[in-house]
Amino acid sequence: MPRVAGAAARAKSDFPFDLDSAVEAVENFQEPEAAPPTMRMPAFVSLQEIDPSGMTAERMRTELMEEDTPAVFRGVASSWPAVGGERAWSDWDRLGRLYGERMVSVEQGEVFYSADALAGVRVPLGLYLIYMHAAADASRLRQLHAELPMMYMGQSDLFQDVPELADDVVAPAFA
């Protein structure tokens, strides 16, 4: 994978930390012996929009969880430090400076339930942030995909990898 080094060298100017460990992690990645099983996505009939102010833990359990009913709770995250203010996660430069060298779990592949998807691949958060920054520009993303596999944080526990970020989200009372 010699082209990864080129991608990391170009990315070094975007964040103030060294990506040598990211290049090494990607270049030394070992394919698993067997592909994970293929999963089917559930078919949802409808998506409810629910006012979170009237939701309780009991209603959540009986009306949504026991019935496997998806729902949207608008405004629940609006007061989280992760959403606004000086700790907002939209400040990728800040996240890169503070936590860029932390190893996080990502998944690789088009969708998490495909047979060729890889879960639990460890990469530096800084590399993932650079990748996501490139995703905002379709032409840069195509170039990046030519050098690195598609990756996303689908089924990972970010708070296990970067516990300091857990203070930036607040679980609603009904959770």
C-alpha positions as CSV (number, residue, x, y, z in Angstrom):
1,M,0.0,0.0,0.0
2,P,2.6,2.6,-0.9
3,R,0.1,5.2,-1.9
4,V,-1.1,5.6,1.7
5,A,2.2,7.3,2.6
6,G,1.4,10.0,0.0
7,A,-2.0,10.5,1.4
8,A,-0.7,10.9,4.9
9,A,2.1,13.3,3.7
10,R,-0.5,15.6,2.1
11,A,-2.7,15.3,5.2
12,K,0.1,16.4,7.6
13,S,-0.5,20.0,6.6
14,D,-4.1,19.9,7.6
15,F,-3.6,18.9,11.3
16,P,-0.8,19.7,13.8
17,F,0.1,16.1,14.7
18,D,2.2,13.3,13.1
19,L,0.4,10.7,11.1
20,D,3.3,8.2,10.9
21,S,1.4,5.8,13.3
22,A,-1.7,6.1,11.0
23,V,0.3,5.1,8.0
24,E,1.9,2.2,9.9
25,A,-1.5,1.0,11.2
26,V,-3.0,1.0,7.7
27,E,0.0,-0.6,6.0
28,N,0.2,-3.3,8.7
29,F,-3.5,-4.1,8.7
30,Q,-4.2,-7.8,8.5
31,E,-7.3,-9.1,6.8
32,P,-9.4,-11.3,9.0
33,E,-9.4,-15.0,8.1
34,A,-13.1,-15.1,7.5
35,A,-15.5,-12.4,6.4
36,P,-18.2,-11.4,8.9
37,P,-21.6,-12.8,8.3
38,T,-23.9,-10.9,6.0
39,M,-26.7,-9.1,7.9
40,R,-30.1,-8.0,6.7
41,M,-31.4,-4.6,7.6
42,P,-34.8,-4.6,9.3
43,A,-37.7,-3.2,7.2
44,F,-39.4,-0.3,9.1
45,V,-42.9,0.6,8.3
46,S,-42.8,4.2,9.6
47,L,-40.7,6.6,11.5
48,Q,-42.4,8.6,14.3
49,E,-41.4,12.1,15.3
50,I,-41.9,12.4,19.0
51,D,-41.8,15.4,21.3
52,P,-39.0,14.5,23.8
53,S,-40.6,16.7,26.6
54,G,-43.4,14.1,27.0
55,M,-41.3,11.0,26.8
56,T,-40.6,8.8,29.9
57,A,-38.5,5.8,30.3
58,E,-41.6,3.6,30.6
59,R,-43.1,5.0,27.4
60,M,-39.8,4.5,25.6
61,R,-39.7,0.9,26.7
62,T,-43.3,0.0,26.0
63,E,-44.1,2.1,22.9
64,L,-40.8,2.0,21.1
65,M,-38.3,-0.6,22.3
66,E,-40.7,-3.5,22.8
67,E,-42.3,-2.8,19.4
68,D,-38.9,-2.2,17.6
69,T,-40.3,1.2,16.5
70,P,-37.8,3.8,15.2
71,A,-38.4,7.4,16.3
72,V,-36.9,10.8,16.0
73,F,-36.6,13.1,19.0
74,R,-36.0,16.6,17.7
75,G,-34.0,19.0,19.9
76,V,-32.6,16.4,22.4
77,A,-29.0,17.2,21.5
78,S,-29.3,21.0,21.1
79,S,-27.9,21.8,24.5
80,W,-25.1,19.3,24.4
81,P,-21.5,20.8,24.6
82,A,-20.7,18.5,21.6
83,V,-23.2,20.4,19.5
84,G,-22.3,24.0,20.3
85,G,-19.9,26.3,22.1
86,E,-16.2,25.9,22.7
87,R,-16.3,22.1,22.9
88,A,-18.4,21.6,19.7
89,W,-17.3,18.5,17.8
90,S,-17.7,20.4,14.6
91,D,-14.3,22.0,15.4
92,W,-12.3,19.2,13.9
93,D,-9.0,21.1,14.3
94,R,-9.6,21.2,18.1
95,L,-10.5,17.5,18.2
96,G,-7.4,16.7,16.1
97,R,-5.1,18.8,18.4
98,L,-6.5,17.2,21.6
99,Y,-7.2,13.6,20.6
100,G,-5.7,13.1,17.1
101,E,-3.2,10.4,18.1
102,R,-5.8,8.4,20.0
103,M,-6.6,5.1,18.3
104,V,-10.4,4.6,17.5
105,S,-12.4,1.8,16.0
106,V,-13.9,2.3,12.6
107,E,-15.6,0.0,10.1
108,Q,-14.4,-0.3,6.5
109,G,-16.6,-1.1,3.5
110,E,-19.6,0.3,1.7
111,V,-22.2,-0.7,4.4
112,F,-21.7,-2.4,7.8
113,Y,-23.8,-5.5,6.9
114,S,-22.1,-6.5,3.7
115,A,-19.9,-9.6,3.6
116,D,-16.7,-7.6,2.8
117,A,-17.1,-5.1,5.7
118,L,-14.5,-5.0,8.3
119,A,-15.3,-4.0,11.9
120,G,-13.0,-2.8,14.7
121,V,-10.2,-1.6,12.5
122,R,-8.1,0.7,14.7
123,V,-6.9,4.1,13.2
124,P,-5.8,7.4,14.8
125,L,-8.7,9.7,15.3
126,G,-6.7,12.3,13.4
127,L,-6.7,10.2,10.3
128,Y,-10.4,9.7,10.6
129,L,-11.0,13.4,10.9
130,I,-8.9,14.1,7.8
131,Y,-10.9,11.4,6.0
132,M,-14.2,13.0,7.1
133,H,-13.0,16.5,6.1
134,A,-12.3,15.1,2.6
135,A,-15.7,13.5,2.5
136,A,-17.2,17.0,2.3
137,D,-15.7,17.4,-1.2
138,A,-16.8,14.6,-3.6
139,S,-13.7,14.9,-5.9
140,R,-11.3,14.7,-2.9
141,L,-13.3,11.8,-1.5
142,R,-12.9,9.8,-4.7
143,Q,-9.1,10.5,-4.7
144,L,-8.9,9.4,-1.0
145,H,-10.9,6.2,-1.7
146,A,-8.3,5.3,-4.3
147,E,-5.7,5.4,-1.5
148,L,-7.6,4.3,1.6
149,P,-10.6,2.1,2.1
150,M,-14.0,3.7,2.9
151,M,-14.4,4.0,6.7
152,Y,-17.0,5.1,9.2
153,M,-17.8,5.0,12.9
154,G,-20.9,2.8,12.8
155,Q,-20.7,0.3,15.5
156,S,-17.9,1.6,17.6
157,D,-17.7,3.0,21.1
158,L,-16.0,6.4,20.7
159,F,-16.3,7.0,24.5
160,Q,-14.2,3.9,25.2
161,D,-11.5,5.2,22.9
162,V,-11.7,8.9,24.0
163,P,-13.5,8.9,27.4
164,E,-13.1,12.7,27.7
165,L,-15.7,13.2,25.0
166,A,-18.4,11.5,27.1
167,D,-18.9,14.7,29.1
168,D,-19.9,16.5,25.9
169,V,-23.2,14.5,25.5
170,V,-26.1,14.2,28.0
171,A,-28.5,11.3,27.9
172,P,-32.1,12.4,28.0
173,A,-34.1,11.5,31.1
174,F,-36.0,8.8,29.2
175,A,-32.9,7.0,28.1
